[in-house]
Amino acid sequence: MDGVLVTGTATAALAGECVRCLEPIEDTISADFQELFLYEDDRSADEEDDEVRRLEGDLLDLEPVLRDAVVLALPFQPLCREDCPGLCAECGARLADDPDHAHEAAVDPRWAALAALQEQDEDQRK
């Protein structure tokens, strides 16, 4: 009796990048929504309230309702697949393409001078 209750489902195309490996993602999402649009002559709700939606004559504006529903349905961290290994932290290689990807053990910079002395010692012994 206060207005028009709108209930529906919105389907939208999703395009973005995987947060782990930066591969492009294309998918569709569905979002359910329900909103009450009050009649213009119904002044029972506070006039200052921005959350109250009103009919404009015989028309209602669904754009903000659909936008809010779709934005809330978007994944917070989109993934290309659930077990995406991501990128190598050292070189940026995509780990899904090379699962056996590895690097040599990093030398602690505090011991690098000693490693250089050891190499010099080995060269002198030859």
Secondary structure, DSSP 8 states (H G I E B T S, - for coil): --EEEEEEEEEEEEEEE-TTT--EEEEEEEEEEEEEEE-TT---S-TT-TT-EE-BTTB---HHHHHHHHHHHS-SS--SSTT---B-TTT--BTTT-TT--------GGGHHHHHHHHHHHHHH-
